[in-house]
Amino acid sequence: MEIDEPPRPIKLSWRERISSLKNIPPIFRMVWSAAPGVVTSTLFFRLIAAVLPITLLAVTRRIIDSIYRVTSHQEPLSHGFWLLVALEFALASLGIVLARLIDFSENVLAERYTNYVNIQIMRHAATLDLTSYEDPLFYDKLERARVQGADRTGMIQASGQLIQEFITTITLAAGIYLISPWILLGLVAFVVPAFLGETHFAFLGYSLSVQQTPARRQLDYLRTLGASRESAKEQKLFGLGSFFVGRYTTISDELYHQNVGLARRRLFVGSLLSLLGTVGYYGTFSYGIYQTITGVLTLGTLTFLAGAIAGASTNIQGLFCTFSHIADHALFLSDLIEFFAVQPKIR
């Protein structure tokens, strides 16, 4: 089968895009079945890590205000000052340890889930009718289900990251709101376009991947025929080597141009939208500096605000990007869920 023109992307409505999230609960049930203890410990570590940024900023704010009162108003150093410094050191150390614990737990969880889902795929495939394997559409679905069994571990990590980013964003946003609601509104207004752009290109990537599945399966077939002991005799006898190489080159080049074209568009548009987030950060931070100069905010509050704005800006963008990443995985998981839904007709 030749590829004469690039596959046309599937155009999905927002309702269809959101409906793809229904694939997530079944996968979470598989993850829980694979390793309930690891899931619990990972969530616990992430919950603690999520509230660390706002806690660190609150401690830093008190330290800076104490130093300012000593240097500017000649007030004596408070009795609990060095305890605050020790507390900040302890919180920073805890953050380092938690990051390593989370990384370790998620690696273990990914291994457990991969083994679990691959075993489930093998067990289910063994129950299906032989006629199912003669259907090209079913075979494409099976091939994608096999890949998804190993490649969707990123969604597990992204889901935990989403929970952590959400809690961190809420706490930082609450801190910013108590100081200035307008600063919080400005941050949100600048990062939403970046989220919409990332979501759009994630769905385009899924559409292209679905269209390329038959071609990639043909590449695997040509690679096997062109470099295997079983087909070596026929290649020599009929001179098929150059034919296989030519066919493989034509198809792989076409897929390469399709993928690079989409990546190039994503690079250009994504870069422009990301700049909006940078504008939002420096714009709101400049407003905080102005309020400090006019005496509305203290130096410690400005330090808190600077950290909260930077953290909230990063986490809001990360929150949207992580959600987009999960939605991307959810689209790919459609074939895995549909594969498990196939039942044998002969019992």
N, C-alpha and C positions, 0 to 999 in steps of 0.2 A: 504494500500500500504506500503510495507516494504522497508527500505533502506538497501540494502545489501552491498553497497560500497560507499565511498565518491563521491559526484558529481564531475565530471571533470570540471575544470575552463574553461570558454570560452576564447579562444585565439583571441585577437583582434589585428589587425594591427594598426600602428600609424595613418594611414588615417582614420580608423574607430574610433579611440580614439578622434582625433581632430574633426571629423564630429559630435561627440556627443555634441560639443559646440553649435551646431545650436539650441539646446533646450533652450538655455539661453534667447534669445530675447523674445520668447513668455511669459516666466515667468516674465521677467522684465516688460512687458506690463501689466501683471496681478498685479504686485507690484505697478506700477504707478496708475492703475485703483483703487486699494484698498486704497491708501493714497498718493495722489500727493504732498500735503503740507508737510507731514512728510518726504517724500523722498527728497524734495528740501532742507529742513532745515538740514537733516542729511548730505547730500553732502557738504553743506556750512560749517558745523562744521568740517568735515573731511579735507576739503581743507585748512582751517586755521591751523589745527593741523599738517598737512603734512609739512608745511614750518617752523614750530617752531624749530625743531632740528637744522637745519643749521643756523637759526637766533641766537639761544642761543650760538652755538659754535663760531660764528663770534664775538659776544659781549664778550664772555669769552676770546677769543684770544686777544682782545684789552686790556682787564683788566690785563691779565698775562703779556703782553709786557710792559704795563705801570709800573707795580710793579717791573719788572726786571730792567727797566731803572733807577728807583729810588734806588733800592738796590745795583745795580752793577756799575752804572755810576754816582750816586749821582745827578741825574737830579731832578728838582722839579716835584711834582705831577701835572699832567695836570688838567686844570679847569673842564673838563667834566668827570673826573674819577668817582665821586660818582653818577653822572647821569647814567653812564654805569652800575654801581652796582644796582641802582634802576630799570633800564630797564631790567636787567637780572631777578631780583625778580618779576617784573610784567609779564615777559614772562613765567616764571616758574608757576606762579599763574594761568595765562591764560590756560596753558596746563592742569592743574588739573581740572579747571572748564570745559574745552572742553571735557575731558575724561568722565566726568559725564553726560554732555549734550548728547554726542554721545551714551552712554549706554542707557540713558532714551529714546532717539528718536528711537533707534533700537528695544527696547522692545515694544514700542508702534507700530512700523511698523510690527513687527513679529505677534503681536496679530491681527492687522487689516488684514494682508495678510492671516493668517490662517483662520480667519472667512470668508474672501472673497472666497478663493479657495474651502473651504468645501461646501459653498453654491453653487458655480458653479458646483461642482461634483454632488451634490444632484439634481440640476436642470437638468443637462445633463443625469444623470442616469434615471430620470423620463421619458425621451423622448425615451428611447431605447426599442427595441422589447423584449418581454418576452422570446423568444427563445435564446436571447443572454446569459441569465443567466443559460442556460442549457449547455453552452460550458465551459469546465474546463479551457481552455486557456484564455477565456475572463474573467472568474471569478478570475483567478490569476492576470490578468492585473488590474481588478477593485480593488482587495485587495491591490495591490502595489500602485495604484493611491490614495487610501484612506490614506495609510501611508505617501505617499509623500506629500499629502496636508498639513499634520501637521509637518512632519520632515524636510522639505526642507527650513525652515526658516534660517537655518545655512548658506545657499548659499547667502541669501540676506545680512547678516552681513559680510560674507566673501567677497562679491563683493565690498562693501564699504571699507572694510579693504584693499582690493587689490588696489583700487584707491589711498588711503592714502599712502600705502607702496611704490607704484610706484613713486609718486611725491617725497616722502621723499628720496627714493633711488636715483632718478635722481639728486636732489639738492646736496645730500652728495657726490655722485659720481663725480659731476662737481667740487666740492670743492677739492676732492682728486686728480682729474686729473690735476687741475691747479698747484698742488704742486708736484705730481709725477705720471705720467701715468702708470709706472711699478707697483706701489702699487695697483692701481685699477685693472690692468690686473691679478695680482696674486690673488686678492680676488675673482674675477669672476671664475677663473680657479678652485679654491678649492670648491666652493659651487655648481657648476653645477652637479657634480656626486650625491650630496645629493638630488637635485631636481629630477633627473632621477630615483633614487631609490624610493622616495616617490610616484612618479607618477606610477611606475610599481606596487607597492603594493596596491595603490588605485584602479587600474583596476582589480587586482586579487580579492580584496574585493567585488567589484561589481559583478564579475562573480560568486563568491561563493554565494552571496546573492540571485541572480536570480535563481540559481539552487536549493536553499533551500526553495523557496517560497511554492511549494506544500507540503513539509514536515512540514513547520510551520503552514500552513493552517490545516493540519491534526492534529497537536498538539492542535490547538484551538478547533477543533471538539472533540477530545478526552477529553480535559479539561472540555468542556461543558457536555459531556455525563457522565463523572466521578464525577461531582460535581454540579448537578442540581436537582431541585425538580421534574422536569418532567421525568427524567430517573431513579429516586431512586427506584421505584417499580420494574422495569425490572431488575435492578442490584441485588436486593434482591432475586427476583424470580429465575433468571438464574445464579446467582453467578458470575456476570461479573466484579465485582470490581477489583479483582486481575488481570484480563485480561487487563482492561483499564490501570491500573497502569503499568503493564509490558510493554505494547505497548508504552505508553508515555515515560517510562524510556529509552527504547531502542532507540527511535528516538531522544529524547533530548540529550542523551549521545553522539550519533553519531554527531549531530550538534555541541555539545560542543567541541569535539575533533577536528573537522574541523576548527572551529573558533580559538581555542587556538593554533593549529598548524600553522595557517597563522600568528597569532599575534606573536608567538615565532620567526618565520623567520623574520618578520618585525622588531622585537626588535633587533635581532642580526645584521642584515645587516644595519638597520637604524642607530644603534649606531656607527658602523664603519664609515659610510659615514658622520655622524655628526662630528666625530673627525677631519675629513678633514677640516671642516670649522674652527675649533679651531686652527688647524695648520696654516691655512691661515691667521687668525687674528694675532697670535703672530709672525709669520714670517714677515708680512708686518710692524707690529709695531716695531719690532727689527730693520728693515731697516730704519724706521723713526728716531729711537734713534741714530743710527750710523750717519745719516746725521746731526743731531743736535750736536752731539759731535764734528764732523769735521767742524762745523760752517756754514754748508749749510742752516740750518733752525734755526729760533729763538725758544726760549722756548715757546712763545705763539703759534707759528705755530705748534710745536710738540703737545701742548695741543689740538689745533684744530684738528690736524691729528689723534691723539689718539681717540678723540670722534667721528670723522667722520668715521674712520676705524671700530670702534666698532658698530656704528649705521648702516653703510653701510653693514657690514657683517651680522648683525642681520636682517636688512631689505631685503637684497638680498635672504637670506635663507627663511625669512618669505614670500617674494614675490613668490618664487617658490612653497613653501608649500601651500600658500593660493590658488595659481593657480591650484595646484594639487587637493586641497580640492574642488574647484569650479568644476573642471572636473569630480571629483567623483560624486558630486551632479548632474551634467549634465547628467551623465550616468543613474543615478537612475530616472531622470525626463523623460526618454524616454517613460516609461509606462503611465505617467500622460498625456503627449502630445498625445500619441497614443489613450488613452482613450477618450480624447476630440474629436479626429478625427473620432471615430466610429459614424456612422449615422444610424438611423432606416431605415429598408427596407419597413416597412408598415407606410404609412402616411394617 
